[in-house]
Amino acid sequence: MATATLRLAAPTAFERLLRNIAAALIRHVDRRIVARADRRALALDLLREQQTRKHDPRAVEHVLAQLGLPRR
């Protein structure tokens, strides 16, 4: 009788399979969440860098002068 009780408490092979599939799915979703957060952080950093970059109004004239072209 104790053997029957122990068998009922242990998960079946199908239940173990379902548990393993669920664990793999959770790992996959967690990796996707982390990757999406990394991409978002990188995009925000690039956007912030683009917005804070100051353009020198004399830079175009300086490049034209270096090329020997007349200034605007």
Secondary structure, DSSP 8 states (H G I E B T S, - for coil): -HHHHHHHHS--HHHHHHHHHHHHHHHHHHHHHHHHHHHHHHHHHHHHHHHH----TTHHHHHHHHHT----
